[in-house]
Amino acid sequence: MPNYRAKYNFETTISGDASPTALVLGSGTSTGVPVIHCGCPVCLSTNPFDHRLRTSVYLTCDGFGLLIDPSADFRLQALRYRLPRIDAVLVSHAHADHVFGMDELRQYNRLQENATINIYGSDFTIDSLSKIFSYIVNFKPVENSQMYRPQLSFCTLPQEPYQIGPFTIEAITLPHGPAKSSGFKITAKGKSFAIASDCNELTYEAIEKFTGVDFLLLDGLRDRPHPSHLNIEASVDLMRKLQPIIGRFIHIGHDISHADLEARYPENYGPAYDGMCVILGKDTPETPSAAALNYIKF
């Protein structure tokens, strides 16, 4: 077994690069991997690439931190990667694995001089979040109350492109089985990132917007079909059609190991993994070491 811990340091800070940067905080499905009380080979694997926290991504540019989905594992993710700040949050949909880290944002309120953090999502997402986190939305201060809650403002994204800090955000509604989810195209400094982590197909609008982006993360749950998610082969087929510079499938289950997936897809369209970091706009790959994440520069 290769010594992956020596090759990749999973407990280091993100790059201070001013270029747009995307860090995969978690690449796993709703259960996470390993799955509780599962004895399958992937769940028992000692390869850290087979340990998949719930799906979440952190984008930075010029010191601005944009979180996509405060997952149920967000506290661990924030500690593992020493996330310095959260200036805004995008939420794809209100399923538990994507939003149950919301309360952890209160620590960033404190770190950021009690600044309110805006939470952005499509109308159906914000409606659900307002019900799930009613104690945040409907909080009524009581004299001498010591209640410690996140200072968050839930904001509905417009249909047209919207500016959040240095990032231009375009939200695309996607089918997620009987539910809906948002995919996002995000641009900054002429570079583009797109994510559709929970969907069972891409709409025409998504195909149009995602074609040719610099970095694409696309749902790819498992080999077998699933009513609410793309399977791996469908995801890779879409990436081959969309032709991103780098494409990775995400929201991965415990059905197959990272090593087997990499062997199956040696091209540039393969599995994402926890700690994968892409710095948009760079030319030369940086050699991974025990002191740095696996930065892929383009």
C-alpha positions as CSV (number, residue, x, y, z in Angstrom):
1,M,0.0,0.0,0.0
2,P,1.5,3.4,-1.0
3,N,2.1,5.8,1.9
4,Y,-0.6,8.4,0.9
5,R,-0.1,10.3,4.1
6,A,3.5,11.0,3.2
7,K,2.5,12.2,-0.2
8,Y,-0.5,14.4,0.7
9,N,-0.9,16.4,3.9
10,F,-4.6,16.4,4.7
11,E,-4.2,18.8,7.7
12,T,-2.7,22.0,6.2
13,T,-3.9,25.4,5.4
14,I,-5.1,26.4,2.0
15,S,-2.9,28.4,-0.4
16,G,-2.7,32.1,0.0
17,D,-2.7,32.5,-3.8
18,A,-4.8,35.4,-5.1
19,S,-5.9,33.3,-8.1
20,P,-9.4,31.7,-7.9
21,T,-9.0,28.4,-6.0
22,A,-11.3,25.5,-5.4
23,L,-10.7,23.1,-2.5
24,V,-12.8,20.0,-2.2
25,L,-13.7,19.7,1.5
26,G,-15.7,16.5,1.0
27,S,-16.3,14.2,-1.9
28,G,-18.7,11.7,-0.3
29,T,-22.3,10.9,-0.5
30,S,-24.9,11.5,2.2
31,T,-23.7,8.7,4.4
32,G,-20.1,9.7,4.2
33,V,-17.4,6.9,3.7
34,P,-16.8,4.8,5.7
35,V,-20.5,4.1,6.3
36,I,-21.5,3.4,9.9
37,H,-21.0,-0.3,10.8
38,C,-20.2,-1.3,7.2
39,G,-17.6,-4.0,6.6
40,C,-17.1,-3.6,2.9
41,P,-13.5,-3.3,1.5
42,V,-13.8,0.4,0.8
43,C,-15.2,1.2,4.3
44,L,-12.4,-0.8,5.9
45,S,-9.7,0.7,3.6
46,T,-6.7,2.3,5.1
47,N,-6.2,4.5,2.0
48,P,-7.2,8.0,3.1
49,F,-8.6,8.7,-0.4
50,D,-11.3,6.2,0.5
51,H,-12.4,8.3,3.4
52,R,-15.0,10.7,2.0
53,L,-16.6,13.4,4.1
54,R,-19.9,14.8,2.9
55,T,-19.8,16.9,-0.2
56,S,-18.7,20.5,0.2
57,V,-16.3,22.9,-1.6
58,Y,-14.5,26.1,-0.6
59,L,-13.6,28.7,-3.1
60,T,-11.2,31.6,-2.5
61,C,-10.1,34.6,-4.6
62,D,-8.3,37.7,-3.3
63,G,-8.9,36.7,0.3
64,F,-12.7,36.2,-0.1
65,G,-13.9,32.8,1.2
66,L,-17.0,31.3,-0.5
67,L,-18.4,28.0,1.0
68,I,-20.6,25.8,-1.2
69,D,-22.8,23.7,1.1
70,P,-22.1,23.6,4.9
71,S,-22.1,19.9,5.0
72,A,-22.9,17.7,8.0
73,D,-19.1,17.3,8.4
74,F,-18.3,21.0,8.1
75,R,-16.8,21.4,11.6
76,L,-14.3,18.6,10.8
77,Q,-13.6,20.1,7.4
78,A,-13.0,23.6,8.8
79,L,-10.6,22.1,11.3
80,R,-8.8,19.8,8.9
81,Y,-8.1,22.5,6.3
82,R,-7.9,25.5,8.7
83,L,-10.4,27.5,6.8
84,P,-9.5,31.1,7.6
85,R,-12.9,32.8,6.9
86,I,-16.3,32.4,5.4
87,D,-17.6,35.5,3.7
88,A,-20.6,34.0,2.0
89,V,-22.3,30.6,1.5
90,L,-24.0,29.0,-1.5
91,V,-26.4,26.2,-0.8
92,S,-27.4,23.8,-3.6
93,H,-30.4,22.4,-1.8
94,A,-31.7,21.7,1.7
95,H,-31.0,18.0,2.2
96,A,-29.4,17.2,5.6
97,D,-25.9,16.2,4.3
98,H,-25.5,19.6,2.6
99,V,-26.8,21.9,5.3
100,F,-26.5,20.4,8.8
101,G,-23.2,22.2,9.3
102,M,-25.0,25.5,9.2
103,D,-24.8,26.2,12.9
104,E,-21.0,25.9,12.9
105,L,-20.9,29.2,11.0
106,R,-21.4,31.0,14.3
107,Q,-17.7,30.6,15.0
108,Y,-16.9,32.6,11.8
109,N,-19.3,35.3,13.0
110,R,-17.1,35.6,16.1
111,L,-13.8,35.5,14.1
112,Q,-15.1,38.1,11.7
113,E,-16.1,40.7,14.3
114,N,-19.7,39.5,14.5
115,A,-20.3,40.2,10.8
116,T,-23.5,38.7,9.4
117,I,-22.8,36.0,6.8
118,N,-25.2,35.9,3.8
119,I,-26.5,32.5,2.8
120,Y,-27.5,32.3,-0.9
121,G,-29.7,29.8,-2.7
122,S,-32.5,29.4,-5.2
123,D,-36.1,30.2,-4.0
124,F,-36.9,26.5,-3.1
125,T,-33.7,26.2,-1.1
126,I,-34.2,29.4,0.9
127,D,-37.8,28.4,1.6
128,S,-36.7,25.1,3.1
129,L,-33.8,26.5,5.0
130,S,-36.1,29.1,6.6
131,K,-38.1,26.2,8.0
132,I,-35.3,24.0,9.0
133,F,-33.4,26.8,10.7
134,S,-36.4,28.8,12.0
135,Y,-34.5,29.5,15.3
136,I,-32.1,31.6,13.2
137,V,-34.6,33.3,10.9
138,N,-37.2,34.0,13.6
139,F,-34.9,34.6,16.5
140,K,-36.4,37.1,19.0
141,P,-33.8,38.5,21.4
142,V,-34.7,38.3,25.1
143,E,-33.2,40.7,27.6
144,N,-30.1,39.2,29.2
145,S,-30.3,36.2,26.9
146,Q,-27.1,34.2,26.5
147,M,-28.4,32.3,23.4
148,Y,-25.5,31.9,21.0
149,R,-26.8,31.5,17.4
150,P,-25.3,32.1,14.0
151,Q,-25.8,35.5,12.5
152,L,-27.0,34.6,9.1
153,S,-29.1,36.3,6.4
154,F,-30.9,34.0,3.9
155,C,-30.9,35.5,0.4
156,T,-32.7,34.3,-2.7
157,L,-30.5,34.3,-5.8
158,P,-32.0,36.1,-8.8
159,Q,-32.3,34.2,-12.1
160,E,-29.7,36.4,-13.8
161,P,-25.9,36.3,-12.9
162,Y,-25.2,37.7,-9.5
163,Q,-22.0,39.1,-7.9
164,I,-20.9,37.8,-4.6
165,G,-17.5,39.3,-3.7
166,P,-15.1,38.6,-6.6
167,F,-17.3,35.7,-7.9
168,T,-20.1,35.9,-10.5
169,I,-22.7,33.2,-9.7
170,E,-25.1,31.6,-12.1
171,A,-27.6,29.2,-10.5
172,I,-29.2,26.4,-12.6
173,T,-32.2,24.4,-11.4
174,L,-31.6,20.6,-11.8
175,P,-33.8,17.5,-11.3
176,H,-32.7,15.6,-8.2
177,G,-35.1,12.7,-8.3
178,P,-38.5,13.9,-6.9
179,A,-36.7,17.0,-5.5
180,K,-34.7,19.9,-7.0
181,S,-31.2,21.0,-6.6
182,S,-29.1,24.0,-7.9
183,G,-26.0,23.6,-10.0
184,F,-23.7,26.6,-10.0
185,K,-21.4,28.2,-12.6
186,I,-18.9,30.5,-10.9
187,T,-16.5,32.8,-12.6
188,A,-13.7,35.1,-11.4
189,K,-10.7,36.7,-13.1
190,G,-11.8,35.1,-16.4
191,K,-11.7,31.6,-15.0
192,S,-14.7,29.3,-14.5
193,F,-15.7,26.6,-12.0
194,A,-19.0,24.6,-12.1
195,I,-20.6,22.2,-9.7
196,A,-23.7,20.0,-9.9
197,S,-23.3,17.6,-7.0
198,D,-26.8,16.3,-6.8
199,C,-28.8,15.6,-10.0
200,N,-30.0,12.7,-12.1
201,E,-29.6,14.6,-15.3
202,L,-28.3,17.9,-16.7
203,T,-30.7,20.3,-18.3
204,Y,-30.1,22.0,-21.6
205,E,-29.2,25.2,-19.7
206,A,-26.7,23.4,-17.6
207,I,-25.0,21.8,-20.6
208,E,-24.8,25.2,-22.3
209,K,-23.3,26.9,-19.2
210,F,-21.0,24.1,-18.1
211,T,-19.4,23.4,-21.5
212,G,-15.7,24.3,-21.6
213,V,-15.3,25.4,-18.0
214,D,-11.9,25.2,-16.4
215,F,-13.0,22.9,-13.5
216,L,-16.2,20.9,-13.3
217,L,-17.5,18.8,-10.3
218,L,-20.4,16.6,-11.3
219,D,-22.5,14.0,-9.4
220,G,-21.3,10.5,-9.8
221,L,-22.7,8.3,-7.0
222,R,-22.0,4.7,-8.0
223,D,-21.9,2.3,-10.9
224,R,-25.6,1.2,-10.5
225,P,-28.3,3.6,-11.6
226,H,-30.0,5.7,-8.9
227,P,-33.3,7.6,-9.2
228,S,-31.8,10.9,-7.8
229,H,-28.2,10.8,-8.9
230,L,-26.1,10.3,-12.0
231,N,-24.1,7.1,-11.9
232,I,-20.4,7.2,-12.6
233,E,-20.4,6.2,-16.3
234,A,-23.2,8.8,-17.1
235,S,-21.2,11.5,-15.3
236,V,-18.0,10.7,-17.2
237,D,-19.9,10.6,-20.5
238,L,-21.2,14.0,-19.8
239,M,-17.8,15.3,-18.9
240,R,-16.4,14.0,-22.2
241,K,-19.2,15.9,-23.9
242,L,-18.8,19.1,-21.9
243,Q,-14.9,19.1,-22.2
244,P,-13.9,20.9,-19.1
245,I,-10.1,21.4,-18.7
246,I,-10.4,19.3,-15.4
247,G,-13.5,17.3,-14.7
248,R,-14.2,15.1,-11.6
249,F,-17.2,13.3,-10.3
250,I,-18.2,13.9,-6.7
251,H,-20.8,12.7,-4.1
252,I,-19.2,9.3,-4.3
253,G,-20.5,6.3,-2.4
254,H,-18.6,3.3,-0.9
255,D,-19.2,0.9,-3.8
256,I,-15.8,1.3,-5.3
257,S,-12.3,2.3,-4.2
258,H,-10.5,5.5,-5.2
259,A,-7.6,3.4,-6.6
260,D,-10.0,1.3,-8.8
261,L,-11.7,4.5,-10.0
262,E,-8.4,6.1,-11.0
263,A,-7.3,2.9,-12.8
264,R,-10.6,2.9,-14.7
265,Y,-10.4,6.6,-15.7
266,P,-6.8,7.5,-16.3
267,E,-7.8,10.5,-18.3
268,N,-8.6,13.9,-16.9
269,Y,-12.1,12.9,-16.0
270,G,-12.0,10.8,-12.8
271,P,-12.9,10.8,-9.1
272,A,-12.6,13.9,-6.9
273,Y,-11.2,13.3,-3.4
274,D,-11.1,15.1,-0.1
275,G,-8.4,17.7,-0.2
276,M,-8.2,18.1,-4.0
277,C,-7.3,21.7,-4.7
278,V,-7.3,23.4,-8.1
279,I,-5.8,26.8,-8.6
280,L,-7.3,28.3,-11.7
281,G,-5.0,30.3,-14.0
282,K,-1.7,28.6,-13.3
283,D,0.6,26.8,-15.8
284,T,2.9,24.4,-14.1
285,P,1.9,21.5,-11.8
286,E,3.3,21.8,-8.3
287,T,4.9,18.7,-6.9
288,P,2.9,17.3,-4.0
289,S,4.7,17.0,-0.7
290,A,4.1,16.4,3.0
291,A,3.8,20.2,3.4
292,A,1.2,20.9,0.8
293,L,-2.1,19.7,-0.7
294,N,-2.2,18.2,-4.1
295,Y,-2.5,21.4,-6.0
296,I,-3.4,21.0,-9.7
297,K,-2.6,24.2,-11.5
298,F,-3.8,25.1,-15.0
